[in-house]
Amino acid sequence: MRTYGCQMNVHDSERLSGLLEDAGYERAAEDAAADVVVFNTCAVRENADNRLYGNLGHLRPAKDANPDMQIAVGGCLAQKDRGEITRRAPWVDVVFGTHNIGSLPTLLERARVQREAQVEIEESLETFPSTLPARRESAYAAWVAISVGCNNTCTFCIVPSLRGKERDRRPGDVLAEVRTLVDEGVAEVTLLGQNVNAYGAEFGDQQAFSKLLRACGEIEGLERVRFTSPHPKDFTNDVIEAMAETPNVMPQLHMPLQSGSSRVLKAMRRSYRQERFLNIVRNVREAMPEAAISTDIIVGFPGETEEDFEETLAVVREARFSMAFTFQYSKRPGTPAAEMDGHLPKEVVQERYERLVALQDSISAEENQKLLGREVEVLVAEGEGRKDGAHRRLSGRAPDNRLVHFAAEYEDGEPANPRPGDMATVGITYAAPHHLVADSGVRALRRTPAGDAWAVRNGQAPEPSGASGVLLGMPAVGASAAATASAGGCCDT
């Protein structure tokens, strides 16, 4: 399974893996040749097509050597390109869209029996993904989709045409899934939607999202609640109050800005302006002074002037984001922005992009420096730090979602042996723009049911009787779970 793009794609890949295992497939070992390869694709940026067709080209020799091998392509690019995929790569066996991921096992079997490619694209949602079985890699953290689709009409975004109109799950169904996850050892859930704080529009409750956050706060054993991604136009004070007043809702907010220029925001068809965005930031900081706010920014939107870009820099300086996912505008055929006048030269966009990244890196470093000497409790994670082995460290996320690399011993040098899912209290000794380091040792360690679940998952403890082979938790499909979870993309509105 290879996953590209946003958190919703990662969530879909959990379900695809669960469906295949339910149908009798087994995951191939890392160093083994797979009988089935599934690409879950993204269509947000211009290089998505090249990336997919390049990967399909690399697989052609393996397919020629083993004609029984099957290749399936799903996700947003499949929804967009449809039969074009099998025309350009006729060795692909199955193409399926965003609305019918539950059909994958059937389509693979049909392709195998009929010996011809199966292309099946639905125009509306067939089955809500969260009703499908899931195969997740981690026992301690999980995505929970509360809605799919998007009702916005941003001129740069192709997602509404590929994911469809917003569909909301009922609150009782969401909470039932969260309780099941907690019963299985999950400590942290991230509520997920293309426009998560518009939740409730389908059943007419404007405060449904804040009520859902408060209800999550009443679930015993649920340590941490996060959500992504809200839209500024729908961000209301009742959500801020729920965040501030619900102890297990983390003081962290990812809220896409896209541009600091009100003129550009209007051209983007974003239903807010600069001052509205900054007022939300001020209100969040007033209610939660320690909150970390991150964002998405597009540089070089058609018609963006130097004055417009300077306004974006001004907002970045005032908002003091903990992190920003910055993108150079990517022309997507089929979007209104693709037909606009004023597309900028590559060198102009690149120069602005570099200035923005430099500014944000300096702000991130300054904000992280404020945490030196502070004590934080991190949820010990798996696969977050690529150099942890070399430095004899472990990694985890602080409540505000900052990445912390920490010494794996207690302060007296004795092994602490924390497990992913456990909670370690550490003191920050070093700050970089994109991470923190705590090298003074673990000050306190709290072993949790999430850590117990991780131990069972990894064969370090006996499996409880009656446990299912299809697990719940956060996936590590394709890119690392950390990289995918933090990536911007079509889920970020």
Buried (B, 14 or more C-beta within 10 A) or exposed (E): BBBBBBBBBBBBBBBBBBBBBBEEBEEEEEEEEBEBBBBBBBBBBEEBBEBBBEBBEEBBEBBEEEEEBBBBBBBBBBBBBBEBBBEBBEBBBBBBBBBBBBBBBBBBBBBBEEEEBBBBBBEEBBEBBBEBBBBBBBBBBBBBBBBBBBBBBBBBBBBBBBBBEBBBBEBEBBBEBBBEBBEBBBBBBBBBBBBBBBBBBBEEBEBBBBBBBBBBBEBEBBBBBBBBBBBBBBBBEBBBBBBBEBEBBBBBBBBBBBBBBBBBBBBBBBBBBBEBBBEBBEBBBEBBEEBBBBBBBBBBBBBBEEEBBEBBBBBBBBBBBBBBBBBBBBBBEEBBBBEBEEBBEEEBBBBBBEBBBEBBBEBBEEBBBEBEEBEBBBBBBBBBBEEBEEEEBBBBBBBBBBBBBBBBBBBEEEEBEBBBBBBBBBBBBEBBBBBBBBBBBBBEBEBBBBBBBBBBBEEEBEEEEEEEEBBBBBBBBBBBBBEBBBBBBBBBB
